[in-house]
Amino acid sequence: MSNIIDFKPQSYLKAAAQLDAFIAWAKATLPKGVRNERVYAGIRWDMDSWHKSGVYGCAFSAYGSPRYAKAKDKKYMQPPFIDFVKALVVYYRVFLGKQSVKGYLYAAKALELALVELSGTRDVTRLSAAICNRACEHFKTKHPDYVAYQLGKNLERIVKLMRAKGLLATPFRWSSPLRIKSSGTLKEQRENHDKKLPSREAIIALGELFNNDLASPLDIITTSACVLLLSQPSRVGELADIERDFVVFKEGANGGQRMFLRWYAEKGFGATVKPVVTGMEPSVERVIELVAPITDEARQYAAWLEDHPDEYPSHEGVPLKGQDEPLSYDEACAALKLQSGRLVSPRHIFKYRLLDSLAKNKALSPDAQAVLDEIRAGWDASNGKKFYVNGRLSHYVFNDKAVITLRKLNVLMREKYLPKGFPYTTSAGEGKNRVKYRDALFTVRTGSLPNETKSGAKMAHDLGVEIATNPFRLRKQLGETNNYQNIFERHGYGKLNVNTHAFRHELNTEMHRAGLSQLLIDAFSGRTSMGSVYNHETVEERTQRVAHYHPKTKHSNAAQRLEKVKTNQPLSLSDVRDLHKGDQDLVIHQTHVGICVHNFASEPCPKMGACLTCGKLGCVKGDDVKLANLKEERADLKRRYDKALDAKSRDIFGASEWIKKVGMDLYKCNALIRTLENPELENGDIVWNVDNGWTLTNNATVMAGLMDANVIEAKNEQLPSLDELSAILDDIEV
């Protein structure tokens, strides 16, 4: 990235001049992205779309313009705003190297509409908070709540960038008013969670299919992809970066060999080695056994294409001529595997299937554009001269000037059939060690995965290579679209369907149930941010985890312990836990709701008496007095919670934070009561509270800036979100 420098605003320039300088910087920077492989050769500033030039999903159509409209019916953003948006895309994609800029682009499209509505111009330097708010109204009208929220956040970042670069005539600070809508009632939350998890029937069906002797390469690829996505939490797009030899073994904690997969996680996490979920090792080995024979030949072909960039690949139809010898249209069509019929001449097929097809592509590489222009410039555009044989019309003669050779066909064939990033399977990223098609496990020839539900005429020729686990292909095969017969229907499983991302949600939820920390789950899943949204444990499961048996609880003297509690006799630490070497036995404190194992001889209460936030609080089953105290505490918390809700409805400052604090205490108090009333527990058993991580020391450390509050909050991962909490507390009766 050394050849690309940031745009540095000039303090002496006003906003309009600063904007011109920003756009000039972007125009100069755009071609530099070709060298860094962030955009493709041939990209031009004046294009209406950069989608095929390395910027995925980037079309500069106006807000509301139909995506699939005909070219003549499409509406595009207008100057000078469109130049500002292109400069934004260059900044985020070429300079910062972001994989996707669609969010920023969509936000900018609505911003243009709002700018015209409120200011009557497309001068982005006149941006204001009111215009940003109007754009957010458009987000809400057209998009679901979560998408609108994300677009609002993208617009925040655009405003922040414009302020930092001096592009605002009147600088201002702005935050999006859009918020994520509440998840709703418990019933609605459960239904939403069920939608994000794969059905048992779908997983069983895929397992049965995978272990059968499937004959179709398409079915083998589909089931194998699902197995890998179930062997460790990942994204479907990451399958493109799996190498043929991606399995490694390391010594496990118990001294045995543990299977790991070399993996490249998207969204900034990078290269890693992921452990395979226990029990899935044989299935991963079977994936390699099934897939490798299907893809070996394609990898060899990809290697040849990479090693011989200037030669046309050989096959049965290629004429035995040198790379620079002239070809007839018959020979050219044979080399391209284009069939001509009795009524359609090879010349017409060559023009219609190759030249016209490439001419529609507005993002050709410079080499392909030069060859195409040469052939089309020498093309005889007349109707040709009639040629008769024995008085009957035999054919037409044309005066074409261009010479067609295998070397020229090689340029055009590669442009048409090879992925833009060839020989690499995915686009470049900062520090990314990219995988080549010659090494990728799922490399196949284009057209080599015949879908039995398609006609042969719709299949692509096998002159190119692709990744078999294309996300669009898998969505069709797993029933996410209704226009194709999916793998379940083909094999008699009926109307089943599954989303590939649901496997990731499934594994994350199971890891939560197994007690793994959120930090470990995020690392296992290849995430750079906390992914608690992937946890779909039921509310009942989370409630049980809030109040739980401590692993060191001493169960052998439950009856004697309960008797001491009921009669207010002194209770020692050894009465509730098994002491280990070095542990000091001491008399423990009894509170109004349970017992406390904190050592008050070493320090005062670090929680300042906030027992419901402390993990050293234990409640003894069968102590009716303290259970009654807990219920009284719950009733008081419920009254305070209702008052906080009322305060929030009247927009009283601080009410939202008070709802969160009192609500969490009420939730944990109710969880303790429900657990203590569980008939499966025996009298004398101890139910321990869960600590929230906050103490006087931690609080002071965070306030002094010596610790990140998120480190402490991460300990609350087993607790429900605020939306879930609200739904739970509404159902509490006191």
Order of alpha helices (4+ residues) and beta strands (2+ residues): alpha-alpha-alpha-alpha-alpha-alpha-alpha-alpha-alpha-beta-beta-beta-alpha-alpha-alpha-alpha-alpha-beta-beta-alpha-beta-beta-alpha-alpha-alpha-alpha-alpha-alpha-beta-alpha-beta-beta-beta-alpha-alpha-beta-alpha-alpha-alpha
